[in-house]
């Protein structure tokens, strides 16, 4: 991550003043003593939507006597974060939850997170690259502990690309040409699905193109959700959808999966974590998929598509035990192995900790991808992530606005709505807005 480390650090530092986190310790829970005086283990509650969580918790519980974890699966995206935020407000939030990097500044500034500096600051500093540290550390405080990096990865059906005479597209111009060729050859088949229900994907594609949805000027926020690069990306996909060159099924829907099962979708716009889900959802297509860098706009580049960290939510009475669980799940090889071995929902996420990448690569079954080393490819894509991106203080509301408007009018309308919500949300929260 050295290529982008300095730019991330500059962006993160500027964002601190805008969030007001230099002067305040927002989100500190009192984390009263983890009481187990009756001899019983401390019981933690843990909410997540991520793959491999059940098997990971089972392995932790098997190997730890003093701490036991109760796992609950929740939905991801805006619904999941609303559930977490509402849980904090109602006083019934879990001890531990996964928080994607784009949501860390918002959850910290809104007081939803416990300051983990004392319990996990040293771990973050010692185990993770600087650029990853910068995504979870603000104002000299560690708010969450990183788990994975999530560079974009392009997956494609090798057999069907051969059938339709398609070369793996290296640029978005080549992608459009391939989409036209596929549609012309078979009216029922499309090159890919571009869902309107996943603003995180649109963010990653905008990031890759050089967009910057948020920036700062001094202690003021300057949103750019509808900047030139993001508008270019939105217009590109609106054009493909309008001309019926790609599908637009809801992400993770039965319709999207059915199209892949039937060979009517030839490629997938994904990330490092996508690989295991495809293996689970499309078991009969073993040996038919391969991965490549995401098509780009002229120079190799990637955006971060998701990426998760672990935080302790405000109100937890078991902060010390929660931090111990988080340290194990993010830096212990047994946790990585368990995550990959989950029989129903394994995870192929690329660990942010370089030491854990080696463990994951050794455990990952490459047979589904004809022996391709996906961890090597994903690690290489980390180095192409465009530097300088900053997440905003009201990211969840911005995502919701984008998703709602995209469903009605398309991606261009989505980024316009996202920009409006970014501006109004910054002002509503009493933060400064750059003119």
N, C-alpha and C positions, 0 to 999 in steps of 0.2 A: 504493500500500500504506500510505499515511499513516494511514488509519483504524485499522489494527490494529498499527502499528509499536510503539507504546509498550507495549501489552500483551504482544506477543511478546518484547520486550526484557526486561520484568520476569520473564516466565516462564523465558526462557533464562538470565537471571542467577541465578535461584533454583536452577535445575537444575545449574548449575556446581558449587555447593557439594556437592550431593548426589552428583554424579559424581566429585568429588574432583579436578576438572581445574584448579582454581585453583593447587594446590600442585604438581601433577605434570605431566609432559609425556608422558603415555601415548601410545604409538603412534609415537614418533619413530623413523624408520629412519635409518641413517647416511647413506644416499644418497651412496655413494662417487662419486668423480668420473666423469662421463660420458665414458668413454675412447673416443676415436676416433683415436688416434695413428697407426693404420695407414692413415688416409685414408678409411676406410670410414665410412658414416653410422651413427649410433647407431640401433639397432633397438629399438623399444618394443613390448611386448605389451599388448593392450587387449581386455578382456572386457566385453560388454554384451548386453542383450536389446532395446535401444531401437531404434525405427524410424529409418531413414535412416543408420544407422551405416556400412554398407558404402560407400555413395556418398561419405559425408563423409571416410572414411579414404582412399579413392581420390583425392579432391581434395587432401587434405593431402599425400599421397605425391607427387602430380604437381607440387606447387608448392614442395616442400621437399627440398633435396638432403642436408642434414646429419642429418636425422632421418627415419626411415621407421617406419611403424606396421604391425604385424601384428595383424589383427582376428580375434577369435573370438566367435561368437554363443553365448551361454548362455541358459538359461531364466531367467525372472524369478521374483519372489516368494521364498518361504522356501527353495526348492531352490537358487536362484541364490545367495542369501546364504550358505547352507551351503557351497556350492562355493568361494566366495571366502574364507570364514573358514578352511576346511580347507586351502586353498591357502597361506594365510599360515602356518598351523601347520606345513605340510609343506615350506615354503620354496620353493614353485613357483607363487606367486601372480603375476598379471600386474602390469605396472608401473602401469597405469591401469585403473580400473573405474568404472562408474556406481554411485552410492550414493544411493538415494532419501533424502529429508530425514528420514524417520522412523527411518532406520538410522544416521544420522551419529553421534548421541550414543553408541549402542551400540558401533559400530565404533571410535570414538575411545577410549572408556573401556576397551575390551578390548585396546587396543594394536595394532589392525589397520591404522591409518592413519599416514602420515607427516605430521608437522607442516609445513604449506605456508606458514606465515606469511612466511618470508623470500622465497619464490618467487612467491607468489600473493596475499599479504595486501593489497598495494596495489591490485591489480586488483579484488579483491572489494569493497574500500572505495570505489573510484572508479566502478565500473560497475554496481553493483546497489543497489536500494532497501534501506533499513535493515532492514526486516522480513525480507527475504530473507537479508541478511547474518547476521542473528541465528540463522538455521537452520543455519549452517555454521561459526560462530565461537563458540568456548567458551573461557573462561579466558584471553582475550586472544590466543588462537591460532586461526589459520585452518586448518581440517581438510580442507575440500573447497571446490570452486568451483561456484557455482550454475549450472544451465542453464535450467530452466523453472519457471514457476508452473503449478499444475494445479487451478484452480477447477472445481467440478462444472458440467457442461452436460447438458441434456436434449435428446436427438435423437428426432425423430418422423417417421413417414411421412405426408406431407401428403395424399397421395391416399387412403390408407386411413383416416386420421382423417376425411376428408370422407365416404368411403363409409359409415362407421359412425356418422356424426353426432357425432364426438367433438371437443370443444374442448380446446385445449392446457391441461392442468391446472396451475393456479398453486399449489395447496396439496395436501397429501397426502390430505386428505379428498376433494378433487376427483379425485385420482388413483384412489382406491379406487372412487369412483362410476363413473369411466370404465372401470375394469377390469371392474366388474359388467356394464356396458352392452355391452362387447365380447364377453364370454363368453356373455351372453344372446343376442346376435345371431348368433354362430357358435361352436359348442362346440370347434372346432379352432383358434381364434385367441385370443391373449392380448395384453394391453396391453404387457407387458414381461417380461423374464427377470430374476429376482433370484437370482443364483448363490450357492451356499453355499460356494464354493471360493475366494472372494476376500475375506479379512478386511480388506484395504485399503479396499474399497468400504464395508463395514460401519463402518469407522473414520470415513470421510468423512461418511457419513450421520449417525453419532452426533455428530461434530464440528458438522455443520450444525444439529443439534437442540440444541446447547448442552452436549453432553457434554464431559467432560475426563478422558481415560483415565489421565493422570498429572498429578500436581501435587507440590509440595514444601512442607514446613513446616520452615523453617530448613535444616538439612543432611540432613533425612530425606525420603524419598519417600513420597507418599501416592497409591497407585493407586486409580483409580475406573472401571475398565473396565465395571463393572456399576452405574454411577451411574444416577440416575433417568432422565436423558435417553436414555442408551444402552439401558436396559431398555424405554423407550417405543418406541424405534426397533425393537428386536429383536422386541417383542410385535406391533408393526404388521406386520412382514414375516412373522412366524410365522402370523399370522392370514390374510394374503393367500395364503400357500402352502397352509395347511390347507384353505382354501375354494377352492383351485384357481383363484385369480384371476390368478396370475402363473405363469410357468414357473420351473423351478429347475434348468436345465441347468448343467453345469460350464462355468465361464467359458472362452472361447476354444476350446471344443470343436467338433467337426464338427456335433454336434446343435444347438448354439446358432446356428452359422452357417447351417445348413440351414433352421432356422425363420425366420431373417431373409430368406434367399433366397426362400423360398416365401411370404413375406408373412404368416406366422403369428405374428410378433412385430412389434408396431406401433411400439415405442419402445425407446430404449436409455438406461440410466443410465450416463452417461459423464463425460468431462472434456474439457479443451481438446485433449488429445492423441488423443482417440478419432476425430476427424473423418477423418484420413488413412487410418486402418485400415479404416474403413467404405467409403471410396472404393475401396480396393484389394480388399477382400473381397466387395464388392457392386457391381461395375462396371456391371451392367445396370440398376441402380436410380438412375442419374444423373437428377437433377432431381426426385426423389421424396422427398428428405429435407430437413429443416430443423432448426434448433437453437433452443433457448429456455433461459431460466434453469431450474434444477432446481426442482421443486415444493418448497414449504417448509411450516413449521408455523404460519404466521400472519404472519410478517414475512420479507421477502426475505433470504435467507442462503445461504451456501455453506460447504462444507468443502473442504479441499485433498485431492484424490484423487490421491495419488502426488506427482510432482514429483521431478526428478532433479538430482544434482550430480555432479561428477567428483572422484575422489580418487586419490592415489598410495598403493598398498598397501605395508605394511612389508616390507622386504627388497629393495625396488627399488634397483638400482645406477645408475639413470638419472633421478634426481629432477629435475634441471634440465631435461633434455630433455622429461620427462613434463609438467612445469609449462608449458613452451612449447607443447606440443600442446594441453593443456587450455585455456590462454589463447586459442589460436586457435579452438578448437571452440566456446567459449562467448561470444566477443566479436567474431568476425570474420564479416562479412556473407557471404563466400564459403562459409563453413561452413554457415550457415543455408540458403543457396540450394541447396547440395549435398544437405543433409538432406531438403529438400522435393522434390528432383528424383529421388530414388532410385526407379528404375522398379518395383522389387518391394515395397519396404517404406518408403514415404515417411513423414515425420513432420510432424504439424501442431501439435507442442508449442508452447505460448506462451512465448517467451523471457522469462526473468526480467529481462534487460537491456532496458529500454525502447527503446533505439536499435535493437536487433535485431528488435523487434516490427514496426517499420516495414518492415524488409527482408523479414520473413516474410510480412507481409500483402500486399506487392507481388508476391511470388513465388507465393503460394498460388493454385491454380486454383479459383475460386469456382463454376465452371459446375456442378459436381456438386450444389451446394447452391443452385442457381438464383440465383447471384449474391449470396447472403447474405454479409455481412462477418463471418465467424466470429471473426476476431481482435478486432474491435471488441466483439463480444458477450463473448468470454472476458475481455478486459481489464476490462470493466465488472463482471464477476463477481468478479474479484480483489478489488474494493473491498467486496464483501459477505462475504468470508471472516470467519467469527466469530473474534474475537481471543481469546487466552488459552490456546490449546492447547499442551501440552507432550508431546514424545515421550519414552518411557521408556528405561531403561538395558538392558532385556532384551526389546526389541520383537519380535525374531525368534521367540523362544520363546513369547511371548504370541500372536503371529499363528498359530503352529503349533497351539497349544492351542485357539484359537478355531476354526480351520479343522477340526480333527479332531472336536471336539464338535458343531459346527454340522452336520456331515455326519450325525452320529448322532441328535441330538435337536432340532436347530433353533437359531435365532439366540439365543434366550434362554439356552439351555444353553451356547451359545458364549461369550457375554459373562461368564457365571458362571465358566466354565472359564478364560477369559482373566484374570479378576480373581484367581483362585486362583494361576495361574501367575505373574502379576505380583508378588504378595506373596512367594511362595516363592522366585522368582528373585532378587528384590532381596536377600533374606536370604542366599541361597546365594552371592551375589557379595560378601558382606561389607559391603553398603551398609545404611544405616539405614532402618528402616521406621517411619513415623509410626503411632501407635496411634489 
